[in-house]
Amino acid sequence: MSWNDERVNTLKKLWAEGHSASQIAKQLGGVTRNAVIGKVHRLGLSGRATPSRPVKRPPRLARPKPRFLADGTIAAAAPAVPAPSLPVPALAIERVTAIKPLPPLLVDGTPATILTLRDTMCKWPIGDPADPKFAFCGRKSDCGPYCAEHAQVAFQPARKREARKSEYDYVRRIAG
């Protein structure tokens, strides 16, 4: 590949228009991006009409963070786009609400805080730690650090692990 006058003029024109070295190399053919950069440097072509910039993509929107209510439940998020108003049969509308009782109050009528927790009390956090109303469950802990209800949420059964182990044992027995 040689740099003849026609190719050099094309290079100068494309460079002045703001094309990238890769784009110029593709249009010229038979040269690499680095060869274009080298020739631009040797020719002293530093000024450009508009610098080459990648195509701007729309910014990625972050997922909305869940809001926690004072009782530890997650607030339902409102739909981003309003649903079209269509006639819906009354039986098809089903409202799901999680009604959890508030944590029991201590003898003096206050919820359990980090300062009032004891070894025998449930340490399940309720609410946002930055909120002044943040508290702990405070019920009697039956299963380690949590009451029976919160232990079911915190400690999931290992059914998948057991299923994989039994499948592995079955394959080993067959393979011999």
N, C-alpha and C positions, 0 to 999 in steps of 0.2 A: 504494500500500500504506500503510495506516495502522496505528499501534500502538493497537489497542483494548484494553480491560481484559482480555478473554478471552485475547488473544495475549500480553499482558504477563504474566499469571498463568501461562500455559503456559511462557513463557520462564523465569520465575523457578523454576518447578518443575523443568524440565529442567536448568537451570544448577545448582541445588542437588543434583541427582542425579549431577552430574559429567559430563554430556554435553559434547562439544566444540561450539564455535560452528558448525562445519560441519554437525554432526549436527542441531543445533537449527534451523538455517536450512532444512535439508531437510524436517524435520517440520512447521515452520510454513508453508513454501511461500511463494513470492513475495518472499522477502528473501534478501539475500546474507550471507555469513559476516561481512563487515565491518559490515553493518547490525546484526547481532546483537551483535557486540563493542561497537559504539558505544552501543547501548541498554543493555547490561550496565554499561558505564562510567557512563552518565548516571544509571542507577538506583542506582549504588553497590553493585552485587552483587559483592563481592570474595570473600567466604567461600564455599567449596564443600565439600560433604560429602566427596567423593573427587575428586582431580584427574583430568582426562581423560588417559589414557595409551594409547598405541598397543598393539595386540596384540603380545605378545612372541612372537618366532619362536625356534625352537630354534637354538642357535649352530651355525655352519658348522664342520664338523670339517676340520682341515688334513690334506692328503695326507701320508702318511708319507714322510719323506725317505729316499732310498736310502742304504744302508750300504755303504761301500767296504771291501773286505778289504785286507790288507797287500800283496797282489800286484796291486792295481789293479782287480780285478774287482768287480762289484756283487753283494752277497749277496742271495740270493733271500728275498723277504719271505714271512712266514708268512701264511696266509689268515686274515682277520679272523673269519670264521665257520667252525667246523669242518664239513667236508663230511660229508654223511650216509654211513654205512658201507653201501655196496651191494656186492654181489659183482661184481668186475671181472675180466675175463679177464686172464691173465698177459701176453698179447701186447699188450694195450691200455696197459699201464703202461710209460711211457717216461720215463726220467730224463734230463734235460738238465743237464749240468754243464759249465761252462767251466773247463777245466784249462789254465791258462797257466803257463808256466815262470816261476820267480822270476828277477828280474834277475841278470845275472852279477855275481859279486863281483869287486872290484878285486884287484890282485896281492896286496895285504896281507890279503885275506879280508873286507873290509868292503864294503857296498853303496855306490853312488855317491851322494854328498850334494852340496849346493850348493857346498861348499868344494872338493870333489874333481872336479867336472865340468870337462871341457875342451871346446874347440871341436869336436872330432871325436867327441864322445860324444852319445848320444841323451838328450834332455832331457825325456822323457815322465815326468810325475810318477806315482808309485806310492804309494797310500795317502792318509791324511789328513794335511795339512800340520801339524795340531796334535799328531799322534802322534809320539812320539820315534823310532819306527821308519820314519818317512817317508823315502823315497829316490827316486832317479830310475832310469830304465832302465839307462843307462850303456853300452849296446851301441854298436858303431860306427855313426855316423850316415851314412846313404847319401843320404837325401833331405832336405836342409836340416837342421833341428834334430833330426829324428827318424830312428830306424832304419826299415828297410823295412816291418816289421810295423806300427809305430805311425803311419807316414806314410799307410798305407792307411786307418787309422781317422780320422786328422786331416784329410786332404785327399780329399774325395769328388769323383768326376768330375762334370763339368758337362754331363751328358747332357740334363737338362731344358732347360738354356739352349740347347744346340745344337738340340734338337727344336723349341723355339719359334722359333729363328732360321730354320730350314729351312721351317717352316710359314709364317712371315711372308714369306720370299722367294717361296714358291709362290703365296701370295695376291697379292703384288705383280706377279708375272709374269702371272697370269690377269687381273688388273684392268687391266693394261696401262699 
